[in-house]
């Protein structure tokens, strides 16, 4: 049920590189963690992707704990956290789709 968020992160980095190239630069400024150093939309998107990834890891951990019979994990919690992780991933996927669509629309505009 869980999918890595690495694909979304790499898509974000590709979009940032294309945006910098379109603006006349060669590459966007990247810090040591691989995130863009701007403090606006990119950092908010990175934080959202990190939260989605954390939610998926938490749901996977709880599911594994339930499978091995941990007494402090109930099936209800496992199912709810799994659905939260799934909804977060679907939301991230839709945001990515909208961003790609908007980017394509902008690139097709005549100046």
Secondary structure, 3 states (H helix, E strand, C coil): CCCCCHHHHHHHHHHHHHHHHHCCCCCCCECCCCCECCCCHHHHHHHHHHHHHHHHHHHHHHHHHHHCCCCCCCHHHHHHHHHHHHHHHHHHHHHHHHHHHHHHHHHCCCC
